[in-house]
Amino acid sequence: LRHARHYTSERLALVGDAAHAIHPIAGQGFNLGIRDAAVLAELIVDRLRLGLDPGSPDVLAHYQRWRRFDATAMIAVTDGQMSMEEFAAKHVELSGSDLGQAQAMAGLISRAVTAMLT
């Protein structure tokens, strides 16, 4: 787990794993990176259409606010899922049909969270 304190600097924006690296649950790190690129592209295009500087501090600050919130939420969800799964693996003994039911439930929860966040 890595999360940059700042996503931007003077005329620079971090995207994808350069800004955040999370546990690879259901490809959510990849999805975050795609959303980073899409948001940055949208902000740049909007500024260029207006004839303004796409690398200005206000554009970069907007990008950081927008993306840091999304990434922080995803980190909280994925880190929480891994913590629960690791705890269960270490402290809960399941076998047979109980194990199958627990695995199925974990899969359903993971897919539901992924659907809500994408």
Salt bridges, closest charged atoms under 4 A:
ASP36 OD2 - HIS20 NE2 2.64
ASP36 OD1 - ARG67 NE 2.55
ASP53 OD2 - ARG11 NH1 2.90
ASP58 OD2 - ARG47 NH1 2.85
ASP70 OD2 - ARG35 NE 2.87
ASP70 OD2 - ARG67 NH2 2.84
